[in-house]
Amino acid sequence: MKLQGKVALVTGASSAIGQEIVRLFLQEGAQVVAADHFPVSLALLARAFEEAGHGALTTVAGDVSKRADAENMVYTALCAYGRLDIVVNNAGPTDEPLRPGDLNSPLPREAMEGHADGPMCICRKAIGPMLAQGGGVIVNVASSGDLSGSRAGVSYTAASHGLIGLTRSIALGYAAKGIRCNAISPSGVRQPEEMAQTALFLASDDSATVNGKMVVASAAWAAV
């Protein structure tokens, strides 16, 4: 098992991609803390995985765009298992395909809080325990919006680029301390299982030399 003995925090756990990441991590031996904005969805997810024999799942409800909730997700993992080895920042709001001059709603702030501020807060709280235990891995799930300016609306695109900047900054700042940070850019991937496999690769020792990179999981869609 590639994650035996590891503790992983996965946000956006009730989404299609989040569920597959949680399932695969459990199968690979990790103890998983699943975080999501919807407590009912989390409860159903935990019950389904337990009944299917995938193992027990610790859940925590919260909104990553709210600082207290984001910090509590890390706190829950540390209280439950005493350590935190892997963080997968998978949560984030949707976006309207608007140009900058067309904006007339708070969407830009929501996108930034969900895709950039939330992961920043979670990473900030997770890095201390990771340093104390000798290392850790952070996987940020970005989007096709970080590939160019034509894949999504302005708020989503700006937030996605911010998440890539966060990824590279963490990788450079903590590489010597044993912390790796990479991002996944899902573009045109039809099956959530494909994304989960990419997340597993980046979370495991299989990618021990990969740090500060954006992995484009697009099945060649991004090559167009």
N, C-alpha and C positions, 0 to 999 in steps of 0.2 A: 504494500500500500504506500502510495506516494506522500500521503499527508499524515501518516500514523503519529499520534502524539501531539499534533498541532492543534492550536485553537484559532478558529477563523471567525471573523465578523463579516457578514454579508448584508449590505443594505439593499433596499428595493427587492426584498426576498420573495415577495408574492407576485412579482412580475414573471412573465414567461422565462426570461433569461435568468432571473434571480432564483426561481425554483429549481432550474436545472443545475445551476452552480451549487446550490445548497445540497441537492441530491447527490451530485457527483463528489463533492467534498466529503460528505458523510460516508459514501461508499469507499472512498480512499483513506478512511480512518481518522478524519478530522473531527474534533468537537466543534460544532457550529452554533454561533449565535446569529439568528435570523432577525433582521430589523426591517420594519416597514411602517408606513403611515396608517395602514388599515389593520387594527387589532383583530377583527373577525377573520380576515384573510389569513393572518398569521396563525390563529388558533386552528383553523381548518387545515392549513399546511402542516402544522406540527402533528395533528392527528393522522393525517393521510400518510405522512412519512413513517410514523411509528407503527401504524397498522400494516404498512408495506414491508416492515422489517428493516428500514434504513437506519434506525437508531433514534435515540432521543434527541430532541431539538430544543435549545433554549431560545426563547423569543423575547423581543422587546419592541414595543410600539413607540413610534415617534416620527417627527418630521425633521429630516436632515437640514432643512432650511432654518430651523430654530436652534440656536446655539446650545441651549440647555438640553434639548432632545438629542442632538448629535453627541454631546459629551456623555450623556447617560448611556448611549449605546456602547461606548468604549468601557464605561464604568461597569455596566452589566456583565460584559465579557470577563473583566478582571475579577469581579466579585464571584462569578460562577466558577471560573477555572484557574484564577491566580496568575494568568499570563495571557498574552495576545501575540500570536505569531503571524497572522495573515489578516489583512483588511482588504475587502473588495468593495469599492465605492461604486455601486450599481444604480443607486436611486437618482432620480432627476425628473423635473416636470417636462411636459410637452411644450410645443412652441407654435406660434402662428407664422406663416411664411410672409412676413412683412419686411419692407425696406425701412431704413431709419426714419425717413420723412413721413412714413405712414403710421407710426406708433402713436396710439392714443390711450394706452392702458398701462398698468404696472407690470406687464409681462417681462420687460428687461430685468427688473429687479428680482422677480420670481425666478427667472432663469439663472441669474447669477447666484442667487442664494441657494438654489437647488443643485446646480452643476459645479459651482466653484467654491462658494463660501462653505457649504456643508462639508464637502470633502476636505477642504482646508482645515476646518475645525476638528473633524474626526482624525485626520492625520496628525494634527498638532497634539491631540491628547494621546494618540497611540504611540507616537515616536518615543516619548519618555520611557514607558514600560519596555518597548522594544530595545532601546539602548541598554537598559538595566539588565536585560536577559541575554544580550549579546547579538541581537539582530532581529530582523523581521522582513516581511514582504508586503508591499502595498500594490494593489492592482486597481487602476482607475478605469472605469468603463466610460469612454468618451462617445463620439458619434461621427457620422460622416461629415458633420458640420466643421470638424477640425481639419478636413482635407482641403477645403476651398471655401469660397464665399457663396457658392451657388447651391449648396445642398440643403440649406434650411433658412429660417428667418434670421434676422439680424441678432436678436437676443440669444437665441440658441447657439448661433455660430460664435458669437463673442464669448459666451460662457464656455463652450467647448474648447476654444483656443486657450482660455484661461486655465482650464483643467490640464491641458497639455503642458503649459508653462509650469504649473504646480508640480506635475510629474517630473519634469526635468530638473527643477530646482531641488526637490527632495533627493533625487538620485545623486546629483552632484554633491549636495551638502552632507550626505550620510553614507556614501559608498564605503568610506574607510571605516565606518562603524558597523558594517554588516547589514545595513538596511538597503534593500532594493526597491525601486518603484518604477513601474511600467504602466502603459495605458493600452487599452484595446479600442480600436476604431471599428465598430461593426457597421458594415455597409453592404446591403443586399444579401445578408445571411438569412436563409429561409428557415433553418432549424435552430432553436435555442440550444440544442445539444452541442452544436458546433461552437457556439460562443463559450459554453461551459468548458469544453475541452481546451480552448485557448486560455481561459482563466486558470484552469488546472496547471497547464504548462508553465504559466508565468508565476504561479504560487508555489510550485514545487522546485526541488533541486535540479530538475531537468533544465531549467533556465538560469542556472547559477551565475553564468557570465553575461546575462542579459540585464541591462540596467539603464534607465532613462530613455527607453525606446517606446515608440508608438507602433503597435502591431496592428496592421490593417487586415482585418478579417472580412474580406469582401467577395470571395469566390470570383475574383477578376472584375467585379462590378466597378471598383474604383479605378481600374485601368482605362475606362472609357473616357 
